Amino acid sequence: MTAAVMTAAVPLPPIASLLPGGHEIVLPIVLPLVAGALLLLLEQRASRWVPVLSAAAVAGLVALAMQLVAQADHGAVQPYLVGNWAAPYGITLALDRLSALMLLVTALVAAAALTFALAGDDRRHETPSRHFHALFQFQLMGLNGAFLTADLFNLFVFFEVLLAASYGLLLHGAGRQRLKAGVHYVVFNLAGSALFLVAVSLLYAVAGTLNMADLANKLPLLAAENQRLAQAALLMLLVVFAVKAALLPLYFWLPDTYASASAPTAALFAVLTKVGVYAIVRATTLFVPAGLVTGESPLLTALALATLVLAALGTLAAAHLRTLVAYLVVASAGTLLLAVGLGSERGLAAGLFYLVPSTLVACAWFLLADRIAAARGGTDLLLPGLRPAAWAPLGTGFFIAAVAVAGVPPLAAFMGKALLLQAAGNTPWAGEVVAGVLASSLMVMVALARAGSALFWESGGAPPPGVPDRVTRPGLAQAATGGALAMVVLCAVAAGPIAAYTAATAAQLFARQGYVQAVLGARPVPAAIDVRREMRERGVSK
């Protein structure tokens, strides 16, 4: 029965597939959805199997994401028609190099965060903490769906799925500070969701479609009286994406939210800002008119530069390590959007290269900050105190993470910033970009040096009040933190292949007709069984 079964639209390139017909494209959505639903059932009936199923689902997601990167690197955009309805009328997913890269980064971050959670942080008994694993899987479902969808309305749907799960994850472990930050986070994102609905409604009213490939064809052909309305809708849409990406002046919700979240939750949240960056990249390279906010328009470049510099100032002013790390996430988002704002293929390739190590190091930082705070009696104040008992491994991890996030050689973030400065050299904003990136990097280095000195070098003062450590399996926590840092180092080792992949990704994004033709040219596959014909034959035979 064709309407009840999801089928692939076109044959895949000649590369080994996990499933016949290319159904693996939808698995990053289906796998966490099914796992989350099963986890809700197991919580009441067989709770000991909950962490096993959750870990197995994330491990499967990592393997699946690696397979999809291999498929996407073959060069073809691979559409998938959900329900076997052709675009733009049905729900369409699309796998290209960018979406595959985001799926892999998300899966790697999820693996580190979940491993850390299994060390004991997932076994809290407050509501909604007992649903941690199910919410974790639903968060992954929303993230993966946002990266794969080819339709703006379904992008809104997946945004709401990941946001609904993030509301629960943010309150994991309860506490007054988390509740306060959660209220601000929920209110701000609900306002963004309302604006998203207004934007897509207005866009549908003037264009008659929300399929992104179809919008790329129809928006340039709109009548003059509808062009202004379409531009207003697109600008509102970009404001929504800027909220998710934490772009100035819409980033004020992020520092308190990320600083108050539990370590595995904050580590997974490192991907949330990248959803906003991804949406801006997809929109500006596909259906937003060139020059509206990128390229010759200085709007996105100016806001990204301001975000980067103010976030660096925030790291200098931070009194807590977790707050400092939260501002590092904002600085990372500003750097990425600065690369997008240049409006060039080289700039975008540099930004995508920087995205990989910056996301992984943000994940590592949140896990590391939790271990440092636990070793200091539960406090992460950046003041001299008793030196942590395990100061040598923690200090080594701090040094590696600091070098990575500050963009210092030889780690990959330095290469990403170097590529960005090189791409900015041929633009009118070359001076401002070079000054902003170098000044922000210097401020981040000073902030991290100050923090490291207070945490690991200076000593004295009264012992901090002892706070029970939630981690009951320190080996798993150390493995998760060390694994995240190891992935950051491996990004430098694999810098060549990553740079080649991201350069090909940027080229594919700027050649947007390939995406448009693949999505709109996908055709439903013939039904294996023609139910109507069978019914007619049976009616005749009777």
C-alpha positions as CSV (number, residue, x, y, z in Angstrom):
1,M,0.0,0.0,0.0
2,T,2.0,2.9,-1.3
3,A,0.6,5.7,0.8
4,A,1.4,3.8,4.0
5,V,5.0,3.1,3.2
6,M,7.9,5.5,3.0
7,T,9.9,4.9,-0.1
8,A,13.0,6.4,-1.7
9,A,12.5,8.7,-4.6
10,V,15.4,8.0,-6.9
11,P,18.2,5.5,-7.1
12,L,21.2,6.3,-4.9
13,P,24.7,6.8,-6.4
14,P,26.6,3.6,-6.7
15,I,27.7,3.2,-3.1
16,A,26.9,0.5,-0.6
17,S,23.7,1.3,1.3
18,L,22.5,0.0,4.6
19,L,19.0,-0.8,3.4
20,P,17.6,-1.6,0.0
21,G,16.1,1.4,-1.7
22,G,18.0,4.0,0.3
23,H,15.7,4.0,3.3
24,E,18.7,4.7,5.6
25,I,18.1,8.5,4.8
26,V,15.1,8.5,7.1
27,L,16.7,6.3,9.8
28,P,18.3,9.2,11.7
29,I,14.8,10.4,12.5
30,V,13.1,7.0,12.9
31,L,15.8,5.4,15.1
32,P,15.7,8.0,18.0
33,L,11.9,8.2,17.6
34,V,11.4,4.5,18.1
35,A,14.1,4.4,20.8
36,G,12.5,7.2,22.7
37,A,9.1,5.6,22.6
38,L,10.4,2.3,23.8
39,L,12.4,4.0,26.6
40,L,9.1,5.5,27.9
41,L,7.7,2.0,28.2
42,L,10.8,0.5,29.7
43,E,11.1,3.1,32.4
44,Q,8.1,1.6,34.2
45,R,8.6,-2.1,33.4
46,A,12.3,-2.8,33.0
47,S,14.3,0.2,34.0
48,R,17.6,-1.6,34.0
49,W,17.4,-1.9,30.3
50,V,16.9,1.8,29.7
51,P,20.6,2.9,29.6
52,V,21.4,-0.2,27.4
53,L,18.8,0.7,24.8
54,S,19.7,4.4,24.9
55,A,23.4,3.7,24.4
56,A,22.7,1.2,21.6
57,A,20.5,3.7,19.8
58,V,23.2,6.4,20.0
59,A,25.9,3.9,18.9
60,G,23.7,2.9,15.9
61,L,23.3,6.6,15.1
62,V,27.0,7.2,15.0
63,A,27.5,4.2,12.6
64,L,24.6,5.4,10.5
65,A,25.9,9.0,10.3
66,M,29.3,7.7,9.1
67,Q,27.5,5.8,6.4
68,L,25.5,8.8,5.3
69,V,28.6,11.0,5.1
70,A,30.2,8.4,2.8
71,Q,27.1,8.4,0.6
72,A,26.9,12.2,0.6
73,D,30.5,12.6,-0.3
74,H,29.8,10.8,-3.6
75,G,28.4,14.2,-4.7
76,A,24.7,13.6,-5.5
77,V,21.9,15.2,-3.5
78,Q,19.7,12.3,-2.5
79,P,16.0,13.1,-1.9
80,Y,13.6,10.9,0.0
81,L,9.8,11.1,-0.5
82,V,7.9,10.4,2.7
83,G,4.6,8.8,1.9
84,N,5.7,8.5,-1.8
85,W,4.3,11.9,-2.6
86,A,6.3,14.1,-5.1
87,A,7.6,17.5,-4.0
88,P,6.4,20.1,-3.4
89,Y,3.1,18.4,-2.3
90,G,4.5,15.8,0.0
91,I,7.1,15.7,2.8
92,T,10.6,15.5,1.4
93,L,13.9,14.8,3.0
94,A,17.2,15.5,1.3
95,L,20.7,14.3,2.1
96,D,23.6,16.3,0.9
97,R,27.1,16.9,2.2
98,L,26.0,19.6,4.6
99,S,23.2,17.6,6.2
100,A,25.4,14.5,6.4
101,L,28.1,16.5,8.2
102,M,25.7,17.9,10.7
103,L,24.3,14.4,11.4
104,L,27.8,13.1,12.1
105,V,28.8,16.0,14.4
106,T,25.5,15.6,16.3
107,A,26.0,11.8,16.7
108,L,29.5,12.3,18.0
109,V,28.5,14.9,20.5
110,A,25.5,12.7,21.6
111,A,27.8,9.8,22.1
112,A,30.1,11.8,24.5
113,A,27.2,13.4,26.3
114,L,25.3,10.1,26.8
115,T,28.5,8.3,28.0
116,F,29.0,11.0,30.6
117,A,25.3,10.8,31.7
118,L,25.6,7.0,32.2
119,A,28.2,7.7,34.8
120,G,25.4,8.6,37.2
121,D,24.0,11.9,36.0
122,D,21.0,10.2,34.3
123,R,19.8,8.4,37.5
124,R,18.2,11.3,39.3
125,H,14.7,10.7,40.5
126,E,13.2,14.2,40.2
127,T,10.6,14.8,37.5
128,P,11.4,15.1,34.6
129,S,14.8,13.6,35.3
130,R,13.4,10.1,35.2
131,H,12.6,10.7,31.5
132,F,16.2,11.7,30.7
133,H,16.9,9.0,28.2
134,A,13.6,9.4,26.3
135,L,14.0,13.2,26.1
136,F,17.6,12.7,25.0
137,Q,16.4,10.5,22.1
138,F,13.6,12.9,21.1
139,Q,16.1,15.8,21.1
140,L,18.2,13.8,18.6
141,M,15.1,13.1,16.5
142,G,14.4,16.9,16.3
143,L,18.0,17.8,15.5
144,N,18.3,15.1,12.8
145,G,15.0,16.0,11.3
146,A,15.9,19.7,11.1
147,F,19.1,18.8,9.2
148,L,17.4,16.5,6.8
149,T,14.1,18.2,6.0
150,A,13.6,20.0,2.6
151,D,10.5,21.9,3.7
152,L,10.2,25.0,5.9
153,F,7.0,23.9,7.7
154,N,8.6,20.6,8.6
155,L,11.7,22.5,9.8
156,F,9.3,24.3,12.2
157,V,7.9,21.0,13.3
158,F,11.4,19.6,14.0
159,F,12.4,22.8,15.8
160,E,9.4,22.3,18.1
161,V,10.3,18.7,18.7
162,L,13.9,19.5,19.7
163,L,12.8,22.5,21.8
164,A,10.1,20.5,23.7
165,A,12.7,17.9,24.5
166,S,15.3,20.5,25.5
167,Y,12.8,22.1,28.0
168,G,12.7,18.8,29.9
169,L,16.4,18.2,29.6
170,L,17.2,21.7,30.9
171,L,15.2,21.0,34.1
172,H,17.1,17.6,34.5
173,G,18.2,17.5,38.2
174,A,15.8,20.4,39.2
175,G,17.1,23.3,41.2
176,R,16.0,27.0,41.5
177,Q,18.7,28.3,39.1
178,R,17.7,25.8,36.4
179,L,14.1,26.6,36.8
180,K,14.7,30.3,36.5
181,A,16.9,29.8,33.4
182,G,14.4,27.4,32.0
183,V,11.5,29.9,32.2
184,H,13.6,32.5,30.3
185,Y,14.6,29.9,27.7
186,V,11.0,28.7,27.2
187,V,9.5,32.2,26.9
188,F,12.2,33.4,24.5
189,N,11.9,30.3,22.3
190,L,8.1,30.4,22.3
191,A,8.3,33.9,21.0
192,G,10.7,32.8,18.3
193,S,8.3,29.9,17.4
194,A,5.4,32.4,17.1
195,L,7.5,34.6,14.8
196,F,8.4,31.5,12.8
197,L,4.8,30.7,12.2
198,V,4.1,34.2,11.1
199,A,7.0,34.2,8.7
200,V,6.1,30.8,7.0
201,S,2.4,31.8,6.8
202,L,3.3,35.1,5.0
203,L,5.8,33.3,2.8
204,Y,3.2,30.6,1.8
205,A,0.7,33.4,1.1
206,V,2.9,35.1,-1.5
207,A,4.7,32.0,-2.9
208,G,2.2,29.2,-2.5
209,T,4.8,26.8,-1.3
210,L,7.1,26.1,1.6
211,N,9.3,23.5,-0.1
212,M,12.8,25.1,0.0
213,A,13.7,23.9,-3.5
214,D,10.4,25.2,-4.9
215,L,10.9,28.5,-3.1
216,A,14.3,28.9,-4.9
217,N,12.4,28.8,-8.2
218,K,9.3,30.8,-7.4
219,L,10.6,33.7,-5.2
220,P,12.5,35.4,-8.1
221,L,9.4,35.2,-10.3
222,L,7.0,37.0,-7.8
223,A,5.1,40.0,-8.9
224,A,6.6,43.4,-7.8
225,E,3.8,43.9,-5.2
226,N,4.7,40.6,-3.5
227,Q,8.5,41.1,-3.5
228,R,8.4,43.3,-0.4
229,L,6.2,40.9,1.4
230,A,8.4,38.0,0.6
231,Q,11.5,40.0,1.8
232,A,9.8,40.8,5.0
233,A,8.9,37.1,5.6
234,L,12.5,36.1,4.8
235,L,13.9,38.6,7.2
236,M,11.5,37.4,10.0
237,L,12.6,33.9,9.2
238,L,16.3,34.8,9.5
239,V,15.5,36.5,12.8
240,V,14.1,33.2,14.1
241,F,17.2,31.4,12.9
242,A,19.4,34.1,14.6
243,V,17.6,33.4,17.9
244,K,18.6,29.7,17.6
245,A,22.2,30.7,16.5
246,A,22.6,33.1,19.5
247,L,23.4,36.1,17.2
248,L,23.6,39.6,18.8
249,P,21.3,41.0,20.1
250,L,19.4,37.7,20.5
251,Y,21.9,35.7,22.5
252,F,21.2,36.9,26.0
253,W,19.2,33.7,26.8
254,L,22.2,31.4,26.2
255,P,24.8,32.1,28.9
256,D,22.5,31.5,31.9
257,T,20.7,28.6,30.2
258,Y,23.9,26.7,29.3
259,A,25.7,27.5,32.5
260,S,22.8,26.2,34.7
261,A,22.1,23.0,32.7
262,S,23.6,19.6,33.8
263,A,26.9,18.7,32.1
264,P,25.5,16.1,29.6
265,T,22.6,18.4,28.7
266,A,24.8,21.4,28.1
267,A,27.2,19.2,26.0
268,L,24.3,18.2,23.8
269,F,23.0,21.8,23.7
270,A,26.4,22.7,22.0
271,V,24.6,21.5,18.8
272,L,21.5,23.7,19.3
273,T,23.2,26.9,18.2
274,K,24.5,25.0,15.1
275,V,20.9,24.3,14.1
276,G,20.4,28.0,13.8
277,V,23.7,28.4,11.8
278,Y,22.7,25.5,9.6
279,A,19.3,27.0,8.9
280,I,20.9,30.4,8.0
281,V,23.4,28.6,5.7
282,R,20.7,26.6,4.0
283,A,18.4,29.6,3.5
284,T,21.0,32.1,2.3
285,T,22.5,29.6,-0.2
286,L,19.2,28.3,-1.5
287,F,16.2,30.6,-1.5
288,V,17.1,33.9,0.2
289,P,18.0,36.4,-2.5
290,A,21.8,37.0,-2.7
291,G,22.8,40.2,-1.0
292,L,19.7,40.5,1.4
293,V,21.9,39.8,4.4
294,T,25.2,38.4,3.0
295,G,27.7,39.4,0.4
296,E,27.3,43.0,-0.5
297,S,25.0,43.6,2.5
298,P,27.0,44.2,5.7
299,L,24.1,43.2,8.1
300,L,25.0,39.7,9.0
301,T,28.8,40.4,8.9
302,A,28.4,43.3,11.3
303,L,26.2,41.5,13.7
304,A,28.4,38.4,13.7
305,L,31.5,40.6,14.4
306,A,29.7,42.3,17.3
307,T,28.6,38.9,18.6
308,L,32.1,37.6,18.5
309,V,33.7,40.6,20.3
310,L,31.0,40.9,23.0
311,A,31.2,37.1,23.6
312,A,34.9,37.4,24.1
313,L,34.3,40.3,26.6
314,G,31.9,38.0,28.3
315,T,34.6,35.4,28.9
316,L,36.7,38.0,30.5
317,A,33.9,39.1,32.8
318,A,32.7,35.5,33.7
319,A,33.0,34.6,37.4
320,H,32.2,31.0,36.9
321,L,33.8,28.4,34.7
322,R,30.5,27.2,33.2
323,T,29.5,30.8,32.4
324,L,32.9,31.3,30.6
325,V,32.2,28.1,28.6
326,A,28.8,29.3,27.7
327,Y,30.3,32.5,26.3
328,L,32.7,30.4,24.3
329,V,29.7,28.8,22.6
330,V,28.4,32.3,21.7
331,A,31.9,33.3,20.3
332,S,31.9,30.1,18.2
333,A,28.5,31.0,16.8
334,G,29.7,34.5,16.0
335,T,32.7,33.1,14.1
336,L,30.6,30.7,12.1
337,L,28.1,33.4,11.1
338,L,30.9,35.8,10.3
339,A,32.1,33.2,7.7
340,V,28.5,32.9,6.4
341,G,28.2,36.7,6.2
342,L,31.1,37.0,3.8
343,G,28.8,35.5,1.2
344,S,31.7,33.6,-0.6
345,E,32.4,30.0,-1.2
346,R,35.8,30.2,0.4
347,G,34.3,31.9,3.5
348,L,31.6,29.3,3.8
349,A,34.1,26.5,3.4
350,A,36.2,28.0,6.2
351,G,33.2,28.3,8.5
352,L,32.1,24.7,7.9
353,F,35.7,23.5,8.6
354,Y,35.6,25.5,11.9
355,L,32.2,24.2,12.8
356,V,33.5,20.6,13.4
357,P,36.2,21.2,16.0
358,S,34.4,24.1,17.7
359,T,31.3,22.0,18.3
360,L,33.3,19.1,19.6
361,V,35.4,21.3,21.9
362,A,32.3,23.0,23.3
363,C,31.0,19.5,24.2
364,A,34.3,18.7,25.9
365,W,34.4,21.9,27.8
366,F,31.0,21.3,29.5
367,L,32.0,17.8,30.6
368,L,35.4,19.0,31.8
369,A,33.9,22.0,33.7
370,D,31.7,19.6,35.6
371,R,34.7,17.4,36.6
372,I,36.7,20.4,37.7
373,A,33.8,21.7,39.8
374,A,33.3,18.3,41.4
375,A,37.0,18.1,42.2
376,R,36.8,21.5,43.9
377,G,33.9,20.5,46.2
378,G,31.1,21.5,43.8
379,T,32.1,25.1,43.0
380,D,33.3,26.4,39.7
381,L,34.1,29.9,40.9
382,L,37.1,31.3,39.2
383,L,38.9,32.2,42.5
384,P,41.9,30.7,44.2
385,G,41.0,27.8,46.3
386,L,42.1,24.3,47.2
387,R,43.8,22.7,44.2
388,P,41.7,19.8,42.8
389,A,42.8,16.4,44.0
390,A,43.1,15.1,40.4
391,W,44.8,18.3,39.2
392,A,47.2,16.7,36.7
393,P,44.7,15.0,34.3
394,L,42.2,17.9,34.8
395,G,44.8,20.5,34.1
396,T,46.0,18.6,31.0
397,G,42.4,18.4,29.7
398,F,42.0,22.1,30.5
399,F,45.1,23.0,28.5
400,I,44.1,21.0,25.5
401,A,40.6,22.4,25.5
402,A,41.9,26.0,26.0
403,V,44.3,25.6,23.0
404,A,41.6,24.2,20.9
405,V,38.9,26.9,21.6
406,A,41.3,29.8,21.5
407,G,42.4,28.9,18.0
408,V,46.0,28.3,18.8
409,P,48.3,26.0,16.7
410,P,48.4,23.1,16.1
411,L,44.8,22.2,16.6
412,A,42.1,22.5,14.0
413,A,40.3,25.6,15.2
414,F,43.4,27.6,14.4
415,M,43.3,26.3,10.8
416,G,39.6,27.2,10.6
417,K,40.3,30.8,11.7
418,A,43.3,31.0,9.3
419,L,41.1,29.9,6.4
420,L,38.5,32.5,7.5
421,L,41.0,35.3,7.6
422,Q,42.3,34.2,4.2
423,A,38.8,34.2,2.7
424,A,38.1,37.7,4.2
425,G,41.2,39.2,2.5
426,N,39.3,39.7,-0.8
427,T,36.3,41.5,0.7
428,P,35.6,45.1,1.8
429,W,35.4,43.8,5.4
430,A,38.9,42.4,5.5
431,G,40.3,44.8,8.0
432,E,37.3,44.5,10.4
433,V,37.3,40.7,10.2
434,V,41.0,40.4,10.8
435,A,40.8,42.8,13.8
436,G,37.7,41.2,15.2
437,V,38.9,37.6,15.0
438,L,42.4,38.3,16.3
439,A,41.2,40.6,19.1
440,S,38.5,38.1,20.3
441,S,41.0,35.3,20.2
442,L,43.4,37.3,22.3
443,M,40.7,38.1,24.9
444,V,39.6,34.4,25.0
445,M,43.3,33.4,25.6
446,V,43.5,35.9,28.5
447,A,40.3,34.8,30.0
448,L,41.3,31.1,29.8
449,A,44.8,31.9,31.2
450,R,43.2,33.7,34.1
451,A,40.8,30.8,34.7
452,G,43.5,28.2,34.5
453,S,45.7,30.2,37.0
454,A,42.9,30.4,39.5
455,L,41.8,26.8,39.2
456,F,45.2,25.0,38.9
457,W,48.0,27.3,39.9
458,E,47.0,29.4,42.8
459,S,45.9,27.8,46.1
460,G,44.7,29.0,49.4
461,G,41.5,29.9,51.2
462,A,39.1,27.8,53.1
463,P,37.9,24.5,51.7
464,P,34.7,24.9,49.7
465,P,31.5,23.4,51.0
466,G,31.3,19.7,50.0
467,V,28.6,18.9,47.5
468,P,27.9,15.2,46.8
469,D,29.1,14.3,43.3
470,R,26.3,12.9,41.1
471,V,28.8,10.8,39.2
472,T,29.0,7.3,40.7
473,R,31.0,5.8,37.8
474,P,34.0,8.1,37.5
475,G,35.6,5.9,34.9
476,L,32.7,6.5,32.4
477,A,32.9,10.3,33.1
478,Q,36.6,10.3,32.4
479,A,36.2,8.3,29.3
480,A,33.5,10.6,28.0
481,T,35.6,13.7,28.7
482,G,38.7,12.2,27.3
483,G,36.9,10.9,24.3
484,A,35.5,14.3,23.5
485,L,39.0,15.9,23.8
486,A,40.5,13.1,21.7
487,M,38.0,13.9,18.9
488,V,39.1,17.5,19.0
489,V,42.8,16.4,18.6
490,L,41.8,14.0,15.8
491,C,40.2,16.9,13.9
492,A,43.8,18.4,13.6
493,V,45.1,15.0,12.5
494,A,42.4,14.7,9.9
495,A,42.5,18.3,8.9
496,G,43.2,17.5,5.2
497,P,40.2,15.3,4.6
498,I,37.9,17.6,6.7
499,A,39.0,20.6,4.6
500,A,38.5,18.8,1.4
501,Y,35.0,17.7,2.5
502,T,33.9,21.1,3.7
503,A,35.3,22.8,0.5
504,A,33.2,20.4,-1.6
505,T,30.2,21.1,0.7
506,A,30.5,24.8,0.1
507,A,30.8,24.3,-3.6
508,Q,27.7,22.1,-3.6
509,L,25.7,24.7,-1.6
510,F,26.6,27.5,-4.0
511,A,25.6,25.3,-7.0
512,R,22.0,25.3,-5.7
513,Q,20.5,24.0,-9.0
514,G,21.7,20.6,-8.1
515,Y,19.7,20.6,-4.9
516,V,16.6,22.1,-6.6
517,Q,16.6,19.6,-9.5
518,A,17.2,16.6,-7.2
519,V,14.3,17.5,-4.9
520,L,11.8,18.7,-7.5
521,G,12.8,16.0,-9.9
522,A,12.2,13.1,-7.5
523,R,9.4,10.9,-8.6
524,P,7.3,8.4,-6.6
525,V,8.3,4.8,-7.1
526,P,5.7,2.4,-8.5
527,A,3.7,0.4,-6.0
528,A,4.7,-3.1,-5.4
529,I,1.0,-4.0,-5.2
530,D,-1.7,-2.1,-7.1
531,V,-4.5,-2.3,-4.5
532,R,-7.1,-0.5,-6.6
533,R,-6.6,-3.0,-9.5
534,E,-6.9,-5.9,-7.2
535,M,-10.1,-4.5,-5.8
536,R,-11.5,-3.9,-9.3
537,E,-10.6,-7.5,-10.3
538,R,-12.2,-8.9,-7.2
539,G,-15.3,-6.9,-7.8
540,V,-15.5,-8.1,-11.4
541,S,-15.0,-11.7,-10.4
542,K,-17.9,-11.5,-7.9
